[in-house]
Amino acid sequence: MFTGIIENLASVNKLEKDGSNLHITVQSSLTKELKIDQSIAHNGVCMTVVNIEGDTYTVTAIQETLDKTNIGSLTKNQLINLERAMKLGDRLDGHIVQGHVDQVANCINVVEENGSWVFTFEYDKNLNNITIEKGSITVNGVSLTVVNSQLNQFSVAIIPYTYNNTIFKTLKIGDKVNLEFDVIGKYVKRLNDLRI
């Protein structure tokens, strides 16, 4: 379980294909605090630490992860958002995030507004995910509040701190991002769909 509050920006050190799996080696200042078998979210995707060497650690993405997220498009030296699993009893500063990406979206607009930014994303409405105005959404692992909720798109307003301390500072129009929709909203929608 995660909160969507990014702890660290890290760099992809190495990518290695192994059958249908992708081993991702990450260089991070958090490495010294990690242990093998620990869960860590990479751009919002929960993966397990399988190896640690010096200041790098390795996780493995299986085909399911590569099919449903933007992890397969990572490149060497690319920055990624990292968050370790939350500790029981800690404050929940973001919202409840599982680290299970629902789908990817395209960044379709970026507007700077007097020191903050508004990013707009478009997603496939046929996968039946929804946003609501002022509801929670996770974009590349970052817990955010939805503005301008529409059937297949939404926007988020990014403050300077979030912009400078996440990969939002590298996002541009056309980039694909991982989306995890609010888990409570998903259960409510599912229950409502069963009543129809």
Secondary structure as GFF3:
##gff-version 3
##sequence-region A 1 196
A	DSSP	beta_strand	8	18	.	.	.	ID=ss1
A	DSSP	beta_strand	21	27	.	.	.	ID=ss2
A	DSSP	three_ten_helix	31	33	.	.	.	ID=ss3
A	DSSP	beta_strand	39	42	.	.	.	ID=ss4
A	DSSP	beta_strand	45	53	.	.	.	ID=ss5
A	DSSP	beta_strand	56	61	.	.	.	ID=ss6
A	DSSP	alpha_helix	63	68	.	.	.	ID=ss7
A	DSSP	three_ten_helix	71	73	.	.	.	ID=ss8
A	DSSP	beta_strand	79	84	.	.	.	ID=ss9
A	DSSP	beta_strand	103	113	.	.	.	ID=ss10
A	DSSP	beta_strand	116	123	.	.	.	ID=ss11
A	DSSP	three_ten_helix	125	127	.	.	.	ID=ss12
A	DSSP	beta_strand	136	139	.	.	.	ID=ss13
A	DSSP	beta_strand	142	147	.	.	.	ID=ss14
A	DSSP	beta_strand	153	158	.	.	.	ID=ss15
A	DSSP	alpha_helix	160	165	.	.	.	ID=ss16
A	DSSP	three_ten_helix	167	170	.	.	.	ID=ss17
A	DSSP	beta_strand	176	181	.	.	.	ID=ss18
A	DSSP	alpha_helix	183	195	.	.	.	ID=ss19
###
